[in-house]
Amino acid sequence: MTKNLTPEEIVKYFKDEFKTEIKDAKIKRRAAGSKKNEKATIWMKVDKIVFKKVIKHLLDLQFPHLSIISGNDLNETIELIYHFTVNYGNRLSEITFNISIDLPKSKPEIETICDYIPGALITEREKQEFLGVKIKGIPDDKRLFLRDDFPEGVYPWRRDETGPEKLYRNLHEVNK
Amino acid sequence: MKQTTKTSYHIPVGPIHPALKEPVFFEFEIDGERIVDVNVKLGHVHRGIEWASRKRNPIQILYLAERICGICSYCHPAAFALAVEDAADIQVPERAEYLRVIQGELERICSHILWAGVAAHEIGFDTVLYLTWQMREKALDLTEYLTGNRVTKAIIMIGGIRRDITKDMLPKIQDALKYFKDNFEKIRHIFLDDKTVMMRSQGCGILTKDDALKLCAVGPTTRASGVKKDVRVDQSYFAYGDLDIDCMTPDKLTGEVNGDVYDRIIQRLLEVKQSIDLIEQCVDRMPAGDIVSEPKIAKLLAQLKRVNGEGVGRHEAPRGEVIHYVKFDGENESPYTWKVRAPTYNNILPWIPMLKGEQIADIPIVAASTDPCMSCTNRVAITLGSKKYEMDKEELHRLSVEKTRRLMK
């Protein structure tokens, strides 16, 4: 990329391509210090059908830095938020770019992005074991943080019956 | 004559090992002395801190965040405070922004000097370890003077900072900065001009710029490979937007970027110098005023309880970018979700290209060169065919020291 796009231009770049599949996009600016220089954050919600294409589209812009994927259990759905940064390497022009998707709890599946960004592997593995999301096509689906003898079907960040509440209330049953 | 076939064998390193400050497990595939492949397993110290936050209010989480890591005891609460301020739209007083930079940079000096000592120890230069840690002691004394404690500082507060730096405190800060500057040249000479250090670190544990980008490496690890990425430079947060700061890469000193262990040493030394400069700038330019936006904790908590929204806080910790995500639902005092990502999390995968093709004796220095934030242990088991024997901390350290001695001959 030759020139740094502004947050508005980035949102427009995605809206032109995906139109209604971009469900929500907002730009937030916060000033800091005496000079009140601003930092910008984009929050964008996309339909999971076009998710992989959105990431490809982002890659055409600039190779993004993937900080982390975070997730929320929102009762009916599981929300995954991919925290990217773009425009890095230029004084005060970096933008935090958060792309979120909603996955239905009945079938929480999403494609891997490891083929585009190999560094996503660790965080994708973490989401699998902590939120019970199935990452399709992940190169390595072993557990990352949880022990091998941790019970199957218990996901520590879930807030429903698959959450860890029952497990920690009945620790005597685990015999550990 | 009987034909012997060469086969590779596996060495597990960890979960407990001297080069790693916290448990992590490597499985190396070795052919003779060369490393063919590496597999990493984590989670030996996963304490469920994010889950523990569900029963705590944001002020209590500040102190919980502080205990994620001993060396980064300022970065985590700082990133958390930034995330909460982002979600609740709290404006921080200007003076507090400058004080926050001073604390952040002081922590960077402590951490990088500590790392320099560890790196020297890994290649068998224990005198340098004592020399650098003597310098670090001065940085810790200053930390104690400014915050009241050496490690867990409890200095940051949502919407500001907890202790001011008054005029009568400035001479002590200037004394300490002068001491660092006077001793900096000595450390620079030892690390950068010493023939043995050069032999052990040049061309060893290379991470290419391409790999650093693709594997999302952060902090000095990625900058030593030539990727210009530093949250302090790229984004306006705290008072960094006001200060004169430039992204450091090793070519500033040597004119070229190799991405090896030597470059990572240069990188950290340059950053220590940069931190001294930033503290001086802050002391000069600090405006007068309040240090916290809302001094009454109960009022602040009541305000945070009504917040319905999410925020992201990013800060450049000594090891790289730390990012916290916070979501409040507007009903409960404790956050709905809190996600922490420490820099080492992203620097795990870059270990694999760094270690491939290196020798066993290089494992400690290459692994330590990313400054991993995991704790230390001391036993390595070696499986050689059906014969099993254990290699302890002293043995592996001895191998590393022997390689240095061999090179010196």
Interface residues (C-beta under 8 A of the other chain):
Chain A: K28 R30 A31 A32 G33 S34 K35 N37 E38 K39 T41 W43 F63 H65 L66 S67 I68 S70 G71 N72 I81 H83 T85 N87 Y88 G89 N90 R91 L92 S93 E94 T96 N98 I117 P118 G119 A120 L121 I122 T123 R143 L144 F145 L146 R147 P156 W157 P164
Chain B: K41 L42 G43 H46 G48 E50 W51 D86 D89 V92 E94 E97 L213 K214 L215 C216 A217 V227 K228 K229 V231 V233 D234 Q235 S236 Y237 F238 A239 Y240 G241 D242 C247 R285 P287 E310 V312 R314 E321 I323 Y325 K327 Y336 T337 K339 R341 Y345 N346 I348 L349
